[in-house]
Amino acid sequence: GYKASKEVTEAMCKEMKAELESNREDLQELRTSAQGSLKEIGELKAHNQELEVNLSQLESEKIRLEAQRGQDRDEFDRERKCLEEEHAMLTENHATELQNLENEAKGYKASKEETEALYKETKAGLDSYSKDLQELRTSAQ
């Protein structure tokens, strides 16, 4: 009975040693796998940090571009207002110049009419003088 009990105990002991060795191997595999996972987690954290930095830079650039767009819009509005004022002033100047030219043309027309009337009057006077002179010559002979 003792020998049989010893063999059973030895068999159980071998079985437990084999199971213990198998557990050690499993534990080592788990440690290796955990180290790989920790390394991967570290790499992912670093990559995530890079992405956060890039996102922050992009947000800053977006804010800068929006501010620039606002400045450009303000400058465009100022330029447009300036051009509109200049256009209005030129339109008013054109209308004034046109009115001046029309008035000048009326003045020329009136002056031409006065000159023609003066010419007719002078010609009539000269004709009359010529006629009187002719009559004097005739009567002197």
Backbone as numpy.savetxt, mean C-alpha at the origin, in Angstrom:
# Nx Ny Nz CAx CAy CAz Cx Cy Cz
10.91 -88.42 49.58 10.12 -87.24 49.58 10.97 -85.97 49.58
12.14 -86.08 50.35 12.99 -84.91 50.42 13.63 -84.62 49.10
14.11 -85.66 48.39 14.76 -85.50 47.10 13.78 -84.94 46.08
12.58 -85.43 46.12 11.57 -84.96 45.19 11.25 -83.51 45.50
11.17 -83.19 46.78 10.88 -81.83 47.17 12.03 -80.92 46.76
13.28 -81.40 46.89 14.46 -80.64 46.49 14.43 -80.38 45.00
14.11 -81.38 44.18 14.06 -81.23 42.73 12.98 -80.23 42.32
11.85 -80.32 43.02 10.76 -79.39 42.72 11.20 -77.97 43.07
11.88 -77.85 44.22 12.35 -76.53 44.65 13.38 -76.00 43.66
14.33 -76.88 43.24 15.35 -76.46 42.27 14.71 -76.08 40.93
13.72 -76.83 40.52 13.02 -76.53 39.26 12.31 -75.19 39.39
11.67 -74.99 40.52 10.99 -73.73 40.74 11.99 -72.57 40.78
13.15 -72.83 41.41 14.20 -71.81 41.51 14.72 -71.45 40.13
14.96 -72.46 39.25 15.43 -72.22 37.89 14.39 -71.41 37.11
13.15 -71.81 37.31 12.05 -71.13 36.62 12.00 -69.67 37.05
12.14 -69.42 38.37 12.11 -68.06 38.88 13.32 -67.26 38.40
14.51 -67.93 38.32 15.71 -67.24 37.82 15.50 -66.85 36.35
14.93 -67.77 35.57 14.68 -67.50 34.15 13.68 -66.35 34.02
12.65 -66.38 34.87 11.64 -65.32 34.83 12.28 -63.99 35.26
13.15 -64.05 36.30 13.84 -62.86 36.76 14.73 -62.29 35.65
15.47 -63.18 34.96 16.33 -62.76 33.85 15.49 -62.14 32.72
14.36 -62.75 32.44 13.46 -62.23 31.40 12.94 -60.84 31.81
12.59 -60.73 33.11 12.13 -59.43 33.62 13.22 -58.38 33.52
14.49 -58.79 33.82 15.62 -57.86 33.71 15.78 -57.37 32.26
15.68 -58.32 31.33 15.78 -57.95 29.92 14.64 -57.01 29.51
13.42 -57.33 29.96 12.27 -56.47 29.66 12.48 -55.06 30.24
12.98 -55.03 31.49 13.23 -53.76 32.15 14.28 -52.95 31.38
15.34 -53.63 30.92 16.38 -52.94 30.14 15.81 -52.39 28.83
14.96 -53.19 28.18 14.31 -52.72 26.95 13.43 -51.50 27.23
12.70 -51.57 28.34 11.84 -50.44 28.71 12.69 -49.20 29.00
13.84 -49.39 29.70 14.73 -48.25 29.98 15.24 -47.64 28.67
15.68 -48.49 27.74 16.19 -48.01 26.44 15.09 -47.28 25.69
13.89 -47.86 25.68 12.76 -47.25 24.99 12.40 -45.91 25.65
12.43 -45.87 26.98 12.11 -44.63 27.70 13.15 -43.56 27.39
14.43 -43.96 27.33 15.48 -42.99 26.99 15.26 -42.43 25.58
14.88 -43.31 24.64 14.58 -42.86 23.27 13.40 -41.91 23.26
12.39 -42.26 24.05 11.20 -41.41 24.12 11.55 -40.05 24.74
12.38 -40.06 25.80 12.80 -38.81 26.43 13.60 -37.95 25.45
14.46 -38.60 24.67 15.25 -37.88 23.67 14.31 -37.25 22.62
13.34 -38.07 22.18 12.36 -37.58 21.21 11.55 -36.42 21.78
11.15 -36.54 23.05 10.39 -35.48 23.71 11.24 -34.20 23.74
12.52 -34.33 24.06 13.43 -33.17 24.09 13.54 -32.52 22.72
13.68 -33.34 21.68 13.76 -32.81 20.31 12.46 -32.10 19.93
11.33 -32.70 20.29 10.04 -32.09 19.99 9.86 -30.77 20.73
10.34 -30.73 22.00 10.26 -29.48 22.77 11.11 -28.40 22.11
12.31 -28.76 21.66 13.20 -27.79 21.00 12.55 -27.28 19.70
11.99 -28.21 18.94 11.34 -27.83 17.68 10.13 -26.92 17.96
9.37 -27.26 18.99 8.22 -26.46 19.39 8.66 -25.05 19.78
9.79 -24.96 20.49 10.32 -23.65 20.89 10.70 -22.84 19.64
11.34 -23.50 18.66 11.69 -22.81 17.41 10.42 -22.29 16.71
9.39 -23.12 16.69 8.13 -22.72 16.06 7.51 -21.53 16.79
7.60 -21.54 18.13 7.05 -20.41 18.90 7.82 -19.12 18.60
9.15 -19.23 18.46 9.97 -18.06 18.12 9.58 -17.56 16.73
9.45 -18.48 15.76 9.04 -18.10 14.40 7.66 -17.44 14.41
6.75 -18.00 15.17 5.39 -17.45 15.26 5.44 -16.03 15.84
6.25 -15.85 16.88 6.39 -14.53 17.50 6.95 -13.53 16.50
7.96 -13.96 15.74 8.55 -13.08 14.72 7.52 -12.73 13.65
6.73 -13.72 13.23 5.70 -13.48 12.22 4.64 -12.52 12.73
4.26 -12.68 14.01 3.27 -11.77 14.59 3.82 -10.34 14.65
5.10 -10.21 15.01 5.73 -8.88 15.04 5.75 -8.27 13.64
6.11 -9.09 12.65 6.15 -8.61 11.26 4.75 -8.21 10.80
3.74 -8.98 11.19 2.35 -8.67 10.82 1.96 -7.31 11.41
2.29 -7.08 12.68 1.97 -5.81 13.33 2.69 -4.67 12.62
3.98 -4.89 12.28 4.76 -3.87 11.59 4.13 -3.55 10.23
3.75 -4.59 9.49 3.16 -4.39 8.17 1.80 -3.68 8.25
1.01 -4.01 9.27 -0.27 -3.34 9.44 -0.07 -1.86 9.75
0.94 -1.56 10.58 1.25 -0.15 10.89 1.71 0.57 9.63
2.57 -0.10 8.85 3.07 0.49 7.59 1.91 0.73 6.63
0.99 -0.22 6.56 -0.16 -0.08 5.67 -1.00 1.12 6.10
-1.17 1.31 7.42 -1.90 2.47 7.92 -1.21 3.76 7.55
0.13 3.78 7.67 0.89 4.98 7.30 0.75 5.24 5.79
0.86 4.18 5.01 0.74 4.32 3.54 -0.64 4.85 3.18
-1.68 4.35 3.85 -3.05 4.80 3.57 -3.18 6.28 3.93
-2.62 6.68 5.09 -2.68 8.09 5.50 -1.96 8.97 4.48
-0.78 8.51 4.04 -0.02 9.29 3.06 -0.79 9.39 1.74
-1.40 8.29 1.32 -2.20 8.28 0.10 -3.36 9.27 0.23
-4.03 9.25 1.39 -5.16 10.17 1.61 -4.69 11.62 1.56
-3.52 11.90 2.17 -2.98 13.27 2.14 -2.67 13.67 0.70
-2.03 12.78 -0.05 -1.70 13.06 -1.45 -2.95 13.31 -2.28
-3.97 12.46 -2.07 -5.22 12.60 -2.81 -5.87 13.95 -2.49
-5.91 14.31 -1.21 -6.52 15.58 -0.80 -5.75 16.74 -1.43
-4.42 16.65 -1.42 -3.59 17.70 -2.01 -3.88 17.82 -3.51
-3.97 16.69 -4.21 -4.26 16.70 -5.65 -5.65 17.25 -5.92
-6.62 16.89 -5.07 -7.98 17.41 -5.25 -8.00 18.93 -5.08
-7.26 19.43 -4.07 -7.20 20.88 -3.84 -6.52 21.56 -5.02
-5.44 20.95 -5.50 -4.72 21.52 -6.65 -5.63 21.53 -7.88
-6.37 20.45 -8.09 -7.29 20.37 -9.22 -8.36 21.46 -9.12
-8.91 21.64 -7.91 -9.94 22.67 -7.71 -9.36 24.06 -8.00
-8.14 24.28 -7.51 -7.51 25.59 -7.72 -7.25 25.82 -9.22
-6.74 24.79 -9.90 -6.48 24.92 -11.34 -7.77 25.13 -12.12
-8.83 24.44 -11.71 -10.13 24.60 -12.37 -10.62 26.04 -12.18
-10.48 26.55 -10.96 -10.91 27.93 -10.67 -10.05 28.92 -11.48
-8.73 28.68 -11.50 -7.84 29.56 -12.27 -8.19 29.53 -13.76
-8.51 28.34 -14.25 -8.88 28.19 -15.66 -10.15 28.99 -15.96
-11.13 28.87 -15.06 -12.39 29.60 -15.25 -12.14 31.11 -15.23
-11.30 31.55 -14.30 -10.97 32.98 -14.21 -10.25 33.44 -15.48
-9.28 32.65 -15.92 -8.52 32.99 -17.14 -9.45 33.03 -18.35
-10.36 32.07 -18.42 -11.33 32.04 -19.52 -12.20 33.29 -19.49
-12.65 33.67 -18.31 -13.47 34.88 -18.17 -12.66 36.10 -18.60
-11.40 36.17 -18.18 -10.54 37.30 -18.57 -10.39 37.36 -20.09
-10.18 36.19 -20.71 -10.03 36.16 -22.18 -11.33 36.61 -22.86
-12.46 36.15 -22.32 -13.74 36.58 -22.90 -13.92 38.09 -22.77
-13.57 38.64 -21.60 -13.66 40.09 -21.39 -12.71 40.83 -22.34
-11.52 40.30 -22.51 -10.54 40.91 -23.41 -11.06 40.89 -24.84
-11.67 39.77 -25.23 -12.24 39.65 -26.57 -13.35 40.69 -26.77
-14.19 40.86 -25.73 -15.25 41.88 -25.82 -14.63 43.27 -25.97
-13.54 43.50 -25.23 -12.84 44.79 -25.31 -12.28 45.02 -26.71
-11.68 43.97 -27.29 -11.15 44.09 -28.66 -12.27 44.39 -29.65
-13.41 43.71 -29.46 -14.55 43.91 -30.36 -15.05 45.35 -30.27
-15.18 45.84 -29.02 -15.64 47.22 -28.81 -14.62 48.19 -29.41
-13.35 47.91 -29.19 -12.28 48.77 -29.72 -12.31 48.76 -31.25
-12.54 47.58 -31.83 -12.62 47.46 -33.30 -13.79 48.29 -33.82
-14.94 48.19 -33.14 -16.12 48.93 -33.55 -15.86 50.44 -33.44
-15.21 50.85 -32.34 -14.88 52.27 -32.18 -13.93 52.73 -33.28
-12.94 51.90 -33.58 -11.96 52.23 -34.63 -12.65 52.35 -35.98
-13.55 51.40 -36.28 -14.28 51.45 -37.55 -15.15 52.71 -37.63
-15.81 53.05 -36.51 -16.66 54.26 -36.49 -15.79 55.49 -36.69
-14.63 55.52 -36.01 -13.70 56.64 -36.15 -13.18 56.74 -37.59
-12.90 55.57 -38.18 -12.43 55.53 -39.57 -13.49 56.11 -40.51
-14.75 55.66 -40.31 -15.85 56.16 -41.16 -16.00 57.67 -40.99
-15.96 58.11 -39.73 -16.09 59.54 -39.45 -14.94 60.34 -40.09
-13.72 59.82 -39.92 -12.55 60.49 -40.50 -12.63 60.49 -42.01
-13.03 59.34 -42.60 -13.16 59.23 -44.05 -14.22 60.22 -44.56
-15.35 60.30 -43.83 -16.42 61.23 -44.21 -15.88 62.66 -44.14
-15.12 62.95 -43.08 -14.52 64.28 -42.93 -13.55 64.58 -44.07
-12.72 63.58 -44.39 -11.75 63.75 -45.49 -12.46 63.92 -46.81
-13.50 63.10 -47.03 -14.29 63.21 -48.27 -14.90 64.62 -48.38
-15.45 65.06 -47.25 -16.06 66.40 -47.23 -15.00 67.46 -47.50
-13.85 67.33 -46.87 -12.73 68.29 -47.06 -12.28 68.29 -48.52
-12.16 67.04 -49.09 -11.77 66.91 -50.49 -12.77 67.60 -51.40
-14.01 67.40 -51.09 -15.08 67.98 -51.90 -15.02 69.52 -51.80
-14.88 70.00 -50.55 -14.78 71.46 -50.35 -13.55 72.01 -51.07
-12.46 71.29 -51.00 -11.23 71.73 -51.67 -11.42 71.77 -53.16
-12.08 70.74 -53.68 -12.36 70.69 -55.11 -13.23 71.88 -55.52
-14.24 72.15 -54.70 -15.13 73.28 -55.00 -14.36 74.62 -54.99
-13.44 74.73 -54.01 -12.64 75.96 -53.94 -11.75 76.08 -55.18
-11.18 75.00 -55.61 -10.33 75.03 -56.79 -11.15 75.46 -58.02
-12.33 74.82 -58.09 -13.20 75.13 -59.24 -13.60 76.60 -59.22
-13.96 77.10 -58.06 -14.39 78.50 -58.00 -13.21 79.44 -58.16
-12.02 79.03 -57.80 -10.84 79.88 -57.95 -10.48 80.01 -59.42
-10.80 79.04 -60.22 -10.47 79.12 -61.64 -11.46 79.99 -62.26
